[in-house]
């Protein structure tokens, strides 16, 4: 699944609790560049990002780039496009 909703990825993914419980999506391609941009502009809070970082593993997803796991503490320096891999798959 590809998420490309111009900076609204975090609230959209977090609103889909039932969806994530019912469907097993192996990979989610997400444009990450919006997250640090919105954080630096002040339109998204660090707490929102941290809540999202806790939410995705709850839904059994881990962030990767080029097959390598990303350090969750370094989210401001993640590349523009990342993959959330479902470890239920």
Biotite code that builds the C-alpha atoms (Angstrom):
import biotite.structure as struc

atoms = struc.array([
    struc.Atom([0.000, 0.000, 0.000], chain_id="A", res_id=1, res_name="UNK", atom_name="CA", element="C"),
    struc.Atom([1.308, 3.460, -0.840], chain_id="A", res_id=2, res_name="UNK", atom_name="CA", element="C"),
    struc.Atom([0.415, 6.421, 1.329], chain_id="A", res_id=3, res_name="UNK", atom_name="CA", element="C"),
    struc.Atom([0.632, 9.727, -0.563], chain_id="A", res_id=4, res_name="UNK", atom_name="CA", element="C"),
    struc.Atom([-1.684, 12.247, 1.030], chain_id="A", res_id=5, res_name="UNK", atom_name="CA", element="C"),
    struc.Atom([0.617, 15.243, 1.153], chain_id="A", res_id=6, res_name="UNK", atom_name="CA", element="C"),
    struc.Atom([1.468, 15.464, 4.812], chain_id="A", res_id=7, res_name="UNK", atom_name="CA", element="C"),
    struc.Atom([-1.661, 13.953, 6.326], chain_id="A", res_id=8, res_name="UNK", atom_name="CA", element="C"),
    struc.Atom([-0.236, 10.449, 6.662], chain_id="A", res_id=9, res_name="UNK", atom_name="CA", element="C"),
    struc.Atom([0.129, 10.379, 10.454], chain_id="A", res_id=10, res_name="UNK", atom_name="CA", element="C"),
    struc.Atom([-3.463, 11.319, 11.381], chain_id="A", res_id=11, res_name="UNK", atom_name="CA", element="C"),
    struc.Atom([-4.871, 9.129, 8.608], chain_id="A", res_id=12, res_name="UNK", atom_name="CA", element="C"),
    struc.Atom([-2.918, 6.042, 9.651], chain_id="A", res_id=13, res_name="UNK", atom_name="CA", element="C"),
    struc.Atom([-3.711, 6.555, 13.321], chain_id="A", res_id=14, res_name="UNK", atom_name="CA", element="C"),
    struc.Atom([-7.440, 6.913, 12.594], chain_id="A", res_id=15, res_name="UNK", atom_name="CA", element="C"),
    struc.Atom([-7.560, 3.495, 10.947], chain_id="A", res_id=16, res_name="UNK", atom_name="CA", element="C"),
    struc.Atom([-7.424, 1.280, 14.044], chain_id="A", res_id=17, res_name="UNK", atom_name="CA", element="C"),
    struc.Atom([-10.137, -1.108, 12.853], chain_id="A", res_id=18, res_name="UNK", atom_name="CA", element="C"),
    struc.Atom([-8.629, -1.245, 9.358], chain_id="A", res_id=19, res_name="UNK", atom_name="CA", element="C"),
    struc.Atom([-5.222, -2.293, 10.727], chain_id="A", res_id=20, res_name="UNK", atom_name="CA", element="C"),
    struc.Atom([-6.787, -4.988, 12.888], chain_id="A", res_id=21, res_name="UNK", atom_name="CA", element="C"),
    struc.Atom([-8.820, -6.486, 10.032], chain_id="A", res_id=22, res_name="UNK", atom_name="CA", element="C"),
    struc.Atom([-6.371, -6.303, 7.139], chain_id="A", res_id=23, res_name="UNK", atom_name="CA", element="C"),
    struc.Atom([-2.842, -7.611, 6.861], chain_id="A", res_id=24, res_name="UNK", atom_name="CA", element="C"),
    struc.Atom([-1.006, -5.097, 4.672], chain_id="A", res_id=25, res_name="UNK", atom_name="CA", element="C"),
    struc.Atom([2.584, -6.394, 4.331], chain_id="A", res_id=26, res_name="UNK", atom_name="CA", element="C"),
    struc.Atom([4.241, -3.082, 3.349], chain_id="A", res_id=27, res_name="UNK", atom_name="CA", element="C"),
    struc.Atom([3.296, 0.581, 3.505], chain_id="A", res_id=28, res_name="UNK", atom_name="CA", element="C"),
    struc.Atom([5.311, 3.036, 1.418], chain_id="A", res_id=29, res_name="UNK", atom_name="CA", element="C"),
    struc.Atom([5.126, 6.442, 3.076], chain_id="A", res_id=30, res_name="UNK", atom_name="CA", element="C"),
    struc.Atom([6.460, 9.832, 2.060], chain_id="A", res_id=31, res_name="UNK", atom_name="CA", element="C"),
    struc.Atom([8.231, 10.808, 5.268], chain_id="A", res_id=32, res_name="UNK", atom_name="CA", element="C"),
    struc.Atom([9.584, 14.199, 4.165], chain_id="A", res_id=33, res_name="UNK", atom_name="CA", element="C"),
    struc.Atom([6.345, 15.853, 5.323], chain_id="A", res_id=34, res_name="UNK", atom_name="CA", element="C"),
    struc.Atom([6.867, 14.845, 8.953], chain_id="A", res_id=35, res_name="UNK", atom_name="CA", element="C"),
    struc.Atom([10.094, 16.783, 9.698], chain_id="A", res_id=36, res_name="UNK", atom_name="CA", element="C"),
    struc.Atom([8.899, 19.636, 7.468], chain_id="A", res_id=37, res_name="UNK", atom_name="CA", element="C"),
    struc.Atom([5.645, 20.000, 9.432], chain_id="A", res_id=38, res_name="UNK", atom_name="CA", element="C"),
    struc.Atom([7.520, 19.585, 12.717], chain_id="A", res_id=39, res_name="UNK", atom_name="CA", element="C"),
    struc.Atom([9.966, 22.370, 11.787], chain_id="A", res_id=40, res_name="UNK", atom_name="CA", element="C"),
    struc.Atom([7.053, 24.610, 10.717], chain_id="A", res_id=41, res_name="UNK", atom_name="CA", element="C"),
    struc.Atom([5.320, 23.961, 14.023], chain_id="A", res_id=42, res_name="UNK", atom_name="CA", element="C"),
    struc.Atom([2.243, 22.394, 12.418], chain_id="A", res_id=43, res_name="UNK", atom_name="CA", element="C"),
    struc.Atom([2.870, 18.966, 13.963], chain_id="A", res_id=44, res_name="UNK", atom_name="CA", element="C"),
    struc.Atom([4.065, 18.421, 17.510], chain_id="A", res_id=45, res_name="UNK", atom_name="CA", element="C"),
    struc.Atom([6.810, 16.140, 18.706], chain_id="A", res_id=46, res_name="UNK", atom_name="CA", element="C"),
    struc.Atom([4.211, 14.410, 20.888], chain_id="A", res_id=47, res_name="UNK", atom_name="CA", element="C"),
    struc.Atom([2.127, 13.607, 17.788], chain_id="A", res_id=48, res_name="UNK", atom_name="CA", element="C"),
    struc.Atom([5.161, 12.032, 16.130], chain_id="A", res_id=49, res_name="UNK", atom_name="CA", element="C"),
    struc.Atom([6.024, 10.084, 19.283], chain_id="A", res_id=50, res_name="UNK", atom_name="CA", element="C"),
    struc.Atom([2.420, 8.874, 19.543], chain_id="A", res_id=51, res_name="UNK", atom_name="CA", element="C"),
    struc.Atom([2.631, 7.719, 15.927], chain_id="A", res_id=52, res_name="UNK", atom_name="CA", element="C"),
    struc.Atom([5.942, 5.961, 16.622], chain_id="A", res_id=53, res_name="UNK", atom_name="CA", element="C"),
    struc.Atom([4.215, 4.056, 19.435], chain_id="A", res_id=54, res_name="UNK", atom_name="CA", element="C"),
    struc.Atom([1.086, 3.393, 17.359], chain_id="A", res_id=55, res_name="UNK", atom_name="CA", element="C"),
    struc.Atom([2.781, 1.737, 14.377], chain_id="A", res_id=56, res_name="UNK", atom_name="CA", element="C"),
    struc.Atom([4.577, -0.990, 16.391], chain_id="A", res_id=57, res_name="UNK", atom_name="CA", element="C"),
    struc.Atom([1.251, -1.575, 18.187], chain_id="A", res_id=58, res_name="UNK", atom_name="CA", element="C"),
    struc.Atom([-0.180, -2.333, 14.749], chain_id="A", res_id=59, res_name="UNK", atom_name="CA", element="C"),
    struc.Atom([2.908, -4.549, 14.186], chain_id="A", res_id=60, res_name="UNK", atom_name="CA", element="C"),
    struc.Atom([4.782, -2.261, 11.780], chain_id="A", res_id=61, res_name="UNK", atom_name="CA", element="C"),
    struc.Atom([8.456, -1.322, 11.873], chain_id="A", res_id=62, res_name="UNK", atom_name="CA", element="C"),
    struc.Atom([10.142, 1.377, 9.712], chain_id="A", res_id=63, res_name="UNK", atom_name="CA", element="C"),
    struc.Atom([12.718, 0.359, 7.100], chain_id="A", res_id=64, res_name="UNK", atom_name="CA", element="C"),
    struc.Atom([14.694, 1.844, 4.242], chain_id="A", res_id=65, res_name="UNK", atom_name="CA", element="C"),
    struc.Atom([16.506, -0.304, 1.681], chain_id="A", res_id=66, res_name="UNK", atom_name="CA", element="C"),
    struc.Atom([15.731, -3.374, 3.804], chain_id="A", res_id=67, res_name="UNK", atom_name="CA", element="C"),
    struc.Atom([17.398, -1.920, 6.908], chain_id="A", res_id=68, res_name="UNK", atom_name="CA", element="C"),
    struc.Atom([15.492, -0.956, 10.061], chain_id="A", res_id=69, res_name="UNK", atom_name="CA", element="C"),
    struc.Atom([15.416, 2.734, 10.940], chain_id="A", res_id=70, res_name="UNK", atom_name="CA", element="C"),
    struc.Atom([16.357, 4.138, 14.319], chain_id="A", res_id=71, res_name="UNK", atom_name="CA", element="C"),
    struc.Atom([13.109, 5.529, 15.759], chain_id="A", res_id=72, res_name="UNK", atom_name="CA", element="C"),
    struc.Atom([14.985, 8.142, 17.770], chain_id="A", res_id=73, res_name="UNK", atom_name="CA", element="C"),
    struc.Atom([16.445, 9.623, 14.560], chain_id="A", res_id=74, res_name="UNK", atom_name="CA", element="C"),
    struc.Atom([13.094, 10.257, 12.835], chain_id="A", res_id=75, res_name="UNK", atom_name="CA", element="C"),
    struc.Atom([14.043, 13.836, 11.920], chain_id="A", res_id=76, res_name="UNK", atom_name="CA", element="C"),
    struc.Atom([16.812, 12.508, 9.672], chain_id="A", res_id=77, res_name="UNK", atom_name="CA", element="C"),
    struc.Atom([14.927, 9.657, 8.011], chain_id="A", res_id=78, res_name="UNK", atom_name="CA", element="C"),
    struc.Atom([14.932, 9.689, 4.196], chain_id="A", res_id=79, res_name="UNK", atom_name="CA", element="C"),
    struc.Atom([12.037, 11.083, 2.174], chain_id="A", res_id=80, res_name="UNK", atom_name="CA", element="C"),
    struc.Atom([10.458, 7.697, 1.488], chain_id="A", res_id=81, res_name="UNK", atom_name="CA", element="C"),
    struc.Atom([10.274, 4.911, 4.030], chain_id="A", res_id=82, res_name="UNK", atom_name="CA", element="C"),
    struc.Atom([8.613, 1.501, 4.236], chain_id="A", res_id=83, res_name="UNK", atom_name="CA", element="C"),
    struc.Atom([6.645, 0.304, 7.226], chain_id="A", res_id=84, res_name="UNK", atom_name="CA", element="C"),
    struc.Atom([6.955, -3.479, 7.254], chain_id="A", res_id=85, res_name="UNK", atom_name="CA", element="C"),
    struc.Atom([4.325, -5.601, 8.936], chain_id="A", res_id=86, res_name="UNK", atom_name="CA", element="C"),
    struc.Atom([6.043, -8.238, 11.052], chain_id="A", res_id=87, res_name="UNK", atom_name="CA", element="C"),
    struc.Atom([2.863, -10.370, 11.149], chain_id="A", res_id=88, res_name="UNK", atom_name="CA", element="C"),
    struc.Atom([3.412, -11.127, 7.453], chain_id="A", res_id=89, res_name="UNK", atom_name="CA", element="C"),
])
